[in-house]
Amino acid sequence: MATSALRLLLACALLAGVAVAQRVVTVESGPLIRTEGSHVTIWCNVTGYKEGVEQDFEWSMYLPSVLDREIRIVSTAQQNYAYAVYSQRVNNKEIYVERLTRDSAVLHITKVQAKDQGLFECYTPNTDGRYLGSYSARTNLTVIADSLTVTAPAQTLSKVEGDTLQLTCEVSRSTLQHTHLSVGWYLRSPEDASAPPQELVTLSRDFVLRSGGPYRQRMAAGDLRLDKTSATAYRLTIHKLQPVDQGLLYCQATEWIQDPDDSWFAMTRKQSDKTQLRIQPTDRDFSIQVSTERRSFTAGEPLELRCTIEAQSVAERFFSVSWVFSSSPLAVVGPSAVPVLGPDYVAREAAGQMTVRKESANVHLLKLQHLRPSDSGKYICRVTEREKTPTGDFIDRSKRSRNVQITVTSPQSNMTVNMSSAASDVVEGDVIQLTCSVMTTTGPLSVAWYWKKDEDETGAPQEVATVDRDGAVWHGPSYRERASYGDIRVEKVQGSTFTLSIYNSLPGDEGQYSCVATEWQQTGSELEINWENIGEKSDAKKISVKTVESSFVVSASSRTPYITFGDSFDLICLVKPRHNPRVPTSVTWRFKPASTDSEEEGQGDGFKELVTFTREGTLQWGEQLLGLGTRTTVDRSHSNTNFRLSVTKAGRREAGKYQCTAVLWRRNYDNSWSRVANRTSNLLGISVVQPESKLRVQKTNQSQAYLEDSRVRMNCSITSQTSADSQHAVLWYVRRASGSETDELLLRIERSGAFEYGAYADEERLRRRVQAERLSPRLYTLTLNRAESSDSGTYYCLVEEWLSDPDGAWYRLAREASGFTQVIVRQPEIRLQVEEQESNITVPESGSIRLGCSIPSQSSRDSRFSVSWYVERSDNEYDDAQPGEEGRQRECVFSIGHDAVFGNGNCNPRDESGPNSRLQFERQTSDQYSLTIQAARPSDAGRYYCHVEEWLLNPRNAWYRLATNNSGFTFVSVRARGASSVHSVVCSNESLFYFVFFYPFPIFGILLIALLLVRFKSRNNNKSQEGKNGAPLLWIKEPHLSYSPTCLDPPALSLHPGSVD
């Protein structure tokens, strides 16, 4: 029992020792959530190693998508440890390892990137000589986007000591993780930029409000506040600003996240733009300044005095301003800005000749209208400030300005008068406008206008109009009636500028005009006002009026005397002089069609009115309307000098002569009209011609060859046309291949698409076979179906271009022919071939004679054949004459036509067909024919051949013979019954034939070989028997065998001389 307990104790001790010596690597627990671009640190510690040995650290990471692939980052032991993806950042010290102790280090990533998200591993190489424990540890790093924004406007503020400051900072984030914010305001000294910022007030991440050391008492007193006014707005409020608050103010926000170890980490920290704050210390003193533009005035001029208070926070202080003139009070303006006037100035202020007011917080105005000589003297501004003491009492502090000496002198007239006119020479009906400018005046003015015929005229001038000093206008007796109609107007444009306007000028208005200006000065008291004439000046101007009739000219012009159908043309009627509402013009366009025989000019017969511009500016259409009035437009310029007649889409009806007439009218001042003059322009001839044709048809010549019954296709291509609206008529012509010089019309396609066949189509029966198509607006085709040889010829198309004139009538513009297409239609090439091999047949009497006819080649797959067999007999059995030669008797044996009718071939057989006929015909295939003659007779002997005729069906469904050919001879012998010969017996029996002509050869060869072997073996023993030169005495030649393949002659086996010596 004791032994067991001892063993258990030793085992526990050993286990305890092992546990102490076991290596353990720990890293910062994850997941660690950090924002992109922030500084990330991950610590790593190792314990349980052999003491006294410095530990190395190797950092790697694993991407979430590939957790089994290690990416090395940095190592304390190896310099080039990092993979390429991290090597540059490691070399730039953006990623490094900070060693804290022998067994502790921190991985720094200065600017973490989104791609750094993954599993980070800290590995410590073994330094103990044995492996026990863990050598690496991992933690997860999550990189999220930095969504924190801190905004506050950058501004410069100037405050006075004791004012209140409010600044607002907008802080927002869109992080999905649970994070906290801390927001604080900081002040940086403008003098020392290196000094740390002073914390004003901060709302911590735990929503606790704290302030910096110097500001704790002010926050406790309520002079410093930080309020969250909305979800993202933080407002800083500082009451009772102090000079120490001057500097750069900014807002700083920090986003915090709680790590798995319950510690808080500042993920990101951002600052807003800075606000420059300047604080002016409080100064209670003030100063006064009185200003004016000048100090010397003439009676009647205005005076303005301004009293300016220079002090701090004027708007928050209470000032009273008093105006004093020569020790007499003028007015007092209290803090409420309500003036209190002196007794001598109440009536003057009521008459609007005096103004006292507060222009701004620190500027007060005193204005005197119409200065008098009695206003000369010293003016003073006295300012009194009332201030409340801490005890509640009020004290007054007053200051006065320096004396301002004002001098007012009596006026003297120094005025000058200048008279000008818009134009010295005017046209009748225009406005005579005269301007009288009076300068250097001090008092009111009166202006009078006069007219006389000539400056040398001795009589008194006529008064036109007068403007008195109050602005009232009177007209002279001679001009009152015209003025009542508004033709005479006098205006005061500015303070000293007057105008005289005479509208609808007449020739009698020509003469010299003068302007007389009189300056007045007000005298007397306010109760009794008198006016004194202090000066009078005048100026004159001569005006010439030109009658409109003398310059009244009318002319017509056109830039396009020749135009094409559908184009537009403009006609301009130029009327001079320019339009005058009082002397308007009525203009009439007249037209004479080209079809009219009369050629007289001016008011000659044939001209009719188109349109009239009346003097009121309206249009009046005449009896002649071009293009039914739909294509004619008229307009005029703003000056009524150019009258345009525009015709669009001109046609034949618009061709002719044009002219315009103008009548000049004068409007009297009583609104009645008088006819002044009448003018007629020159004639304008307009010719409307057809447009130049741009029709082009492809002219490529070509040749095409076809077989009968093919489809012939020809194109007619239009390469260009005159207008996009062109329509075409296409005519197809053919010139026969027989040599005729006449071109026959085959087909006509109208522009409307209708077809019309020519006589040639009826003659050649082409209606059913010809086909015309319009594939596109510029491509036409002609197709001949089932072409015949008679269709051979030269084809071409003739294109007619048609256009519609503006009146809707169609006309043919041009015709052009295409290139020639030569069409050759041939019959199929003759390829008929009949087997020409000769053969020999020997049959016994009453046997069967089989005659074959093979056609290995034919011209067309649709060919049909007429087959006939002939026999030729002669006394010479082996005559080699050709079929049909003289000296031989040819006899028709059998005939079958291409229509498969017996006896319908090219001959009539001797034997009638029927049940008793000895002939038997057979067609194995389309090109194999055979004829069997049964019950052969000796008279059937002869040489036979077959005659073949090839027939085709033409497109008109008629059969025609294309070719003929004969086969080779078949020599037929008929052996009479009971008569036989050796060669006939042998040839008639196949077994006997082989026994006689084939078997002897191998037997004879074997014997010859055996003989040669015997002789070779006995050669060495019989050398004494050798002849001269070693030649043997005995030699053998191979027997010569000859036979006839026709079996007509028996083979001849013979030994030639010299076979055996």
NORURUR-V40014 format. One record per helix or strand of 3 or more residues. SS is the DSSP state (~ for helix, > for strand). FROM is the first residue (numbers start at 1). TO is the last residue. Records with the same first field share a line. If there is no record, write none. Layout:
# NORURUR-V40014
SS: FROM-TO, FROM-TO
This chain:
# NORURUR-V40014
~: 2-21, 84-91, 114-116, 213-220, 243-245, 314-316, 346-350, 373-375, 477-484, 507-509, 549-551, 626-629, 652-654, 759-763, 789-791, 938-940, 982-988, 990-997, 999-1017, 1020-1025, 1028-1030
>: 23-27, 32-35, 40-47, 58-63, 66-75, 95-101, 104-109, 118-123, 136-144, 149-151, 155-160, 165-172, 180-188, 198-203, 209-211, 224-228, 233-238, 247-258, 264-271, 275-280, 286-291, 296-298, 303-311, 318-325, 328-333, 339-341, 354-358, 363-368, 377-388, 394-400, 404-409, 416-421, 425-427, 432-439, 445-452, 462-467, 473-475, 488-494, 497-502, 511-524, 529-546, 553-558, 562-564, 569-576, 585-593, 608-613, 619-621, 632-636, 642-647, 656-667, 673-680, 684-689, 702-707, 712-720, 727-736, 744-749, 755-757, 770-776, 779-784, 793-804, 810-817, 821-826, 839-844, 849-854, 864-873, 889-896, 919-925, 928-933, 942-953, 959-966, 970-975, 1040-1042, 1052-1054
